[in-house]
């Protein structure tokens, strides 16, 4: 269990310091930060940031001597943690790769911890820190609406490898009578194109039946559909070509000919944006506190 590893390593902080990066985010309930890499086959060490340290790094822990101010430390349960924005900043830098930094931002947003806009405000104050250019590049590609790491990675293939314009993600699509057609992982409203990631959770007979029904429903309303299945994201060229081929088949219908709409019916409950949710709960003020 990652929580057990985090708790065990946190007690090594004898003076001023805190758990940070993925471990701080996980301790706060962000489940996608599971403390593994390489598809879950390797455990990541628990990252600590301390003002001064006699901790000897080993395979269980990494130690950073980066600046840590008093306000960048919170006692969460039994563990001293960096606040969300500092933890995410450290995690995005830790990855060392733009795509993985985007995944980190997207999954912090998926957990409801911080939005892209609020993270931008934090990074403005860190201009001279190591890794800031990577974080800024990742924030330009990140969104608040992704729901899983594979969805994010698929969107990045769409953007970076296929060179296609930013899509909508998890946006409800309706027919003209107000019936829900689906929540596509990727939706290109100009082309009328739906993209779906089919992971291991789609393999059951019942889930497959529902997927087939949804695809038929979308196609019946003039939408082209493509799928990327588990493992194919490792071959970005293959996935990008599938996206381009599907877009070439799409109808690009004018609005007056479409049999679908993004306009919800009057009774549809439109959820608040993540920024509004954080503002309402008071978390936004905490996240931008100097």
C-alpha positions as CSV (number, residue, x, y, z in Angstrom):
1,X,0.0,0.0,0.0
2,X,1.4,3.4,-0.9
3,X,0.0,5.0,2.2
4,X,1.9,2.6,4.4
5,X,5.1,3.4,2.6
6,X,4.4,7.1,2.9
7,X,3.7,6.9,6.6
8,X,6.9,4.8,7.3
9,X,9.2,7.2,5.4
10,X,7.6,10.3,6.8
11,X,8.9,9.5,10.3
12,X,12.5,9.9,9.0
13,X,11.9,13.7,8.9
14,X,13.3,14.6,12.4
15,X,13.6,18.4,11.8
16,X,11.9,20.8,9.5
17,X,10.6,19.0,6.4
18,X,7.7,17.3,4.7
19,X,6.6,14.6,2.3
20,X,6.1,16.0,-1.2
21,X,5.4,15.3,-4.8
22,X,3.3,12.2,-5.6
23,X,3.3,11.0,-1.9
24,X,1.8,14.3,-0.6
25,X,-0.9,14.2,-3.3
26,X,-1.7,10.5,-2.6
27,X,-1.9,11.2,1.1
28,X,-4.5,13.9,0.3
29,X,-6.6,11.3,-1.6
30,X,-5.5,11.6,-5.2
31,X,-5.7,7.9,-6.0
32,X,-4.0,8.0,-9.4
33,X,-0.7,8.8,-7.7
34,X,0.0,5.3,-6.7
35,X,3.7,5.5,-6.2
36,X,4.7,3.4,-9.2
37,X,6.2,3.8,-12.6
38,X,6.7,1.7,-15.8
39,X,3.1,0.7,-15.9
40,X,2.9,-0.2,-12.2
41,X,5.9,-2.6,-12.3
42,X,8.3,-0.4,-10.2
43,X,7.9,1.4,-6.9
44,X,8.9,5.0,-6.7
45,X,10.8,6.1,-3.6
46,X,8.9,8.4,-1.2
47,X,10.0,12.0,-1.9
48,X,10.9,14.2,1.1
49,X,11.9,17.9,1.1
50,X,13.9,19.1,4.1
51,X,15.7,22.3,5.1
52,X,18.8,20.3,6.2
53,X,19.2,16.6,6.4
54,X,21.2,13.7,7.7
55,X,18.8,11.3,6.1
56,X,20.7,8.8,3.9
57,X,18.8,8.3,0.7
58,X,18.1,4.7,-0.3
59,X,15.7,2.8,-2.5
60,X,12.8,3.8,-0.2
61,X,13.2,7.5,-0.2
62,X,14.6,10.5,-2.1
63,X,15.7,13.7,-0.2
64,X,15.5,17.2,-1.7
65,X,17.2,20.2,0.0
66,X,15.1,22.7,-2.1
67,X,13.8,25.8,-0.3
68,X,10.9,25.0,2.0
69,X,9.1,27.8,3.7
70,X,7.0,27.5,6.9
71,X,3.8,28.0,5.0
72,X,4.7,25.1,2.7
73,X,4.1,22.5,5.3
74,X,0.8,21.1,6.6
75,X,0.1,18.3,9.1
76,X,-2.3,16.0,7.3
77,X,-3.4,13.2,9.7
78,X,-0.1,12.0,11.1
79,X,2.1,13.2,8.2
80,X,3.8,16.5,7.5
81,X,3.0,17.2,3.8
82,X,3.7,20.0,1.4
83,X,0.5,21.8,0.3
84,X,-1.2,20.7,-2.9
85,X,0.4,23.3,-5.2
86,X,3.9,22.7,-3.9
87,X,3.5,18.9,-4.1
88,X,2.2,19.1,-7.6
89,X,5.0,21.5,-8.6
90,X,7.6,19.0,-7.2
91,X,5.9,16.1,-8.9
92,X,5.7,17.7,-12.3
93,X,9.4,18.6,-12.1
94,X,10.2,15.1,-10.8
95,X,8.8,13.4,-13.9
96,X,11.4,15.1,-16.1
97,X,9.1,14.6,-19.1
98,X,6.4,17.0,-20.4
99,X,3.8,14.3,-21.1
100,X,4.1,12.8,-17.7
101,X,4.0,16.3,-16.1
102,X,0.7,16.8,-18.0
103,X,-0.6,13.5,-16.6
104,X,0.3,14.7,-13.1
105,X,-1.5,18.0,-13.5
106,X,-4.6,16.4,-15.1
107,X,-4.8,13.8,-12.3
108,X,-4.5,16.4,-9.5
109,X,-7.4,18.2,-11.2
110,X,-9.3,14.9,-11.6
111,X,-8.9,14.5,-7.8
112,X,-10.4,17.9,-7.3
113,X,-7.3,19.2,-5.6
114,X,-6.3,22.1,-7.9
115,X,-7.1,23.5,-11.3
116,X,-4.8,24.4,-14.2
117,X,-5.6,28.1,-13.7
118,X,-4.7,28.0,-10.0
119,X,-1.5,26.1,-10.7
120,X,-0.4,28.7,-13.2
121,X,-0.8,31.4,-10.5
122,X,1.5,29.4,-8.3
123,X,4.2,28.8,-10.9
124,X,4.4,32.5,-11.7
125,X,6.1,32.9,-8.3
126,X,8.7,30.2,-9.0
127,X,10.3,31.7,-12.1
128,X,13.9,31.0,-11.0
129,X,13.4,27.4,-9.9
130,X,14.8,24.4,-11.7
131,X,12.3,22.7,-14.0
132,X,9.9,25.6,-14.4
133,X,10.1,25.7,-18.2
134,X,8.9,22.0,-18.3
135,X,6.1,22.8,-15.8
136,X,5.0,25.8,-17.9
137,X,5.0,23.7,-21.1
138,X,3.0,21.0,-19.4
139,X,0.4,23.5,-18.1
140,X,-0.1,24.7,-21.7
141,X,-1.3,21.2,-22.5
142,X,-3.1,20.3,-19.3
143,X,-6.9,20.5,-18.7
144,X,-9.3,20.1,-15.8
145,X,-11.5,17.5,-17.5
146,X,-9.5,14.4,-18.0
147,X,-10.5,11.4,-15.9
148,X,-7.6,8.9,-16.2
149,X,-3.9,8.8,-17.2
150,X,-4.7,6.9,-20.4
151,X,-7.2,9.5,-21.4
152,X,-4.6,12.2,-20.9
153,X,-2.0,10.2,-22.9
154,X,-4.4,9.7,-25.7
155,X,-5.2,13.4,-25.8
156,X,-1.5,14.2,-26.0
157,X,-1.1,11.8,-29.0
158,X,-4.0,13.7,-30.6
159,X,-2.3,17.1,-29.9
160,X,1.4,16.4,-30.2
161,X,1.7,13.4,-32.6
162,X,-1.3,13.8,-34.8
163,X,-1.0,17.6,-34.7
164,X,-4.8,18.1,-34.3
165,X,-6.5,21.0,-32.5
166,X,-7.4,20.8,-28.8
167,X,-10.4,18.5,-28.4
168,X,-13.2,18.6,-25.8
169,X,-12.9,15.9,-23.2
170,X,-15.7,14.2,-21.3
171,X,-18.2,16.7,-22.7
172,X,-21.8,15.4,-22.8
173,X,-23.2,15.1,-26.3
174,X,-27.0,15.0,-26.9
175,X,-29.4,14.3,-29.8
176,X,-31.7,17.1,-30.9
177,X,-34.4,15.8,-28.6
178,X,-32.2,16.2,-25.5
179,X,-31.3,12.6,-25.0
180,X,-27.7,11.9,-23.9
181,X,-25.6,10.2,-26.6
182,X,-22.4,9.8,-24.5
183,X,-19.5,11.4,-22.7
184,X,-16.7,11.0,-25.3
185,X,-13.1,10.8,-23.9
186,X,-12.2,13.0,-26.9
187,X,-14.6,15.0,-29.0
188,X,-13.8,17.1,-32.1
189,X,-17.0,19.2,-32.7
190,X,-15.7,20.6,-35.9
191,X,-15.2,17.2,-37.6
192,X,-18.0,15.4,-35.6
193,X,-15.4,12.9,-34.3
194,X,-15.4,10.8,-31.1
195,X,-12.4,9.1,-29.6
196,X,-12.5,6.5,-26.9
197,X,-9.9,4.8,-24.8
198,X,-10.8,1.1,-24.2
199,X,-8.8,-0.2,-21.2
200,X,-8.9,-3.4,-19.2
201,X,-12.2,-2.4,-17.5
202,X,-14.0,-2.6,-20.9
203,X,-13.3,-6.3,-21.4
204,X,-16.3,-7.7,-19.6
205,X,-19.2,-8.9,-21.8
206,X,-21.6,-6.3,-20.2
207,X,-19.2,-3.4,-20.6
208,X,-18.5,-4.4,-24.2
209,X,-22.2,-4.6,-25.0
210,X,-22.7,-1.1,-23.6
211,X,-19.7,0.2,-25.6
212,X,-21.1,-1.3,-28.8
213,X,-24.5,0.2,-28.1
214,X,-23.0,3.6,-27.5
215,X,-20.9,3.5,-30.7
216,X,-24.0,2.6,-32.7
217,X,-25.9,5.4,-31.1
218,X,-23.1,7.9,-32.0
219,X,-22.8,6.7,-35.6
220,X,-26.5,6.8,-36.1
221,X,-26.3,10.5,-35.3
222,X,-23.6,11.2,-37.9
223,X,-20.6,11.0,-35.6
224,X,-17.4,9.1,-36.6
225,X,-15.8,7.0,-33.9
226,X,-12.3,5.7,-33.3
227,X,-10.9,3.6,-30.4
228,X,-7.5,3.2,-28.8
229,X,-7.2,0.1,-26.8
230,X,-4.9,-0.7,-23.9
231,X,-1.2,-1.0,-24.9
232,X,-1.6,0.9,-28.2
233,X,-0.6,4.2,-26.6
234,X,3.0,2.8,-26.5
235,X,3.0,3.1,-30.3
236,X,2.2,6.7,-30.8
237,X,2.6,6.6,-34.5
238,X,0.0,3.9,-34.8
239,X,-2.5,5.7,-32.6
240,X,-1.9,9.1,-34.3
241,X,-2.5,7.5,-37.7
242,X,-5.8,6.0,-36.5
243,X,-6.9,9.4,-35.3
244,X,-6.0,11.0,-38.6
245,X,-7.7,8.3,-40.7
246,X,-10.9,8.7,-38.6
247,X,-10.9,12.4,-39.0
248,X,-10.5,12.0,-42.7
249,X,-13.7,9.9,-42.7
250,X,-15.6,12.4,-40.5
251,X,-18.5,14.4,-42.0
252,X,-17.6,18.0,-40.9
253,X,-21.3,18.8,-41.1
254,X,-22.6,22.3,-40.9
255,X,-24.5,23.0,-37.7
256,X,-27.9,23.1,-39.4
257,X,-27.4,19.6,-40.7
258,X,-26.1,18.0,-37.5
259,X,-28.2,15.4,-35.6
260,X,-26.3,16.1,-32.4
261,X,-25.7,19.1,-30.1
262,X,-23.5,20.1,-27.2
263,X,-26.4,22.3,-25.9
264,X,-27.9,20.5,-22.9
265,X,-31.6,20.3,-22.4
266,X,-33.1,22.8,-19.9
267,X,-33.4,20.2,-17.2
268,X,-29.8,19.0,-17.5
269,X,-27.8,19.8,-14.3
270,X,-24.7,21.7,-15.5
271,X,-21.9,21.1,-13.1
272,X,-19.7,23.8,-11.7
273,X,-16.2,24.2,-13.2
274,X,-13.4,23.0,-11.0
275,X,-12.4,26.6,-10.3
276,X,-15.9,27.4,-9.1
277,X,-15.9,24.2,-6.9
278,X,-12.6,25.2,-5.3
279,X,-13.9,28.8,-4.8
280,X,-17.1,27.6,-3.2
281,X,-15.3,25.3,-0.7
282,X,-12.7,27.9,0.1
283,X,-9.8,25.8,-1.3
284,X,-9.1,28.4,-4.0
285,X,-8.1,31.0,-1.4
286,X,-5.7,28.4,0.2
287,X,-4.2,27.5,-3.1
288,X,-3.3,31.1,-4.1
289,X,-2.2,32.2,-0.6
290,X,1.2,33.9,-0.9
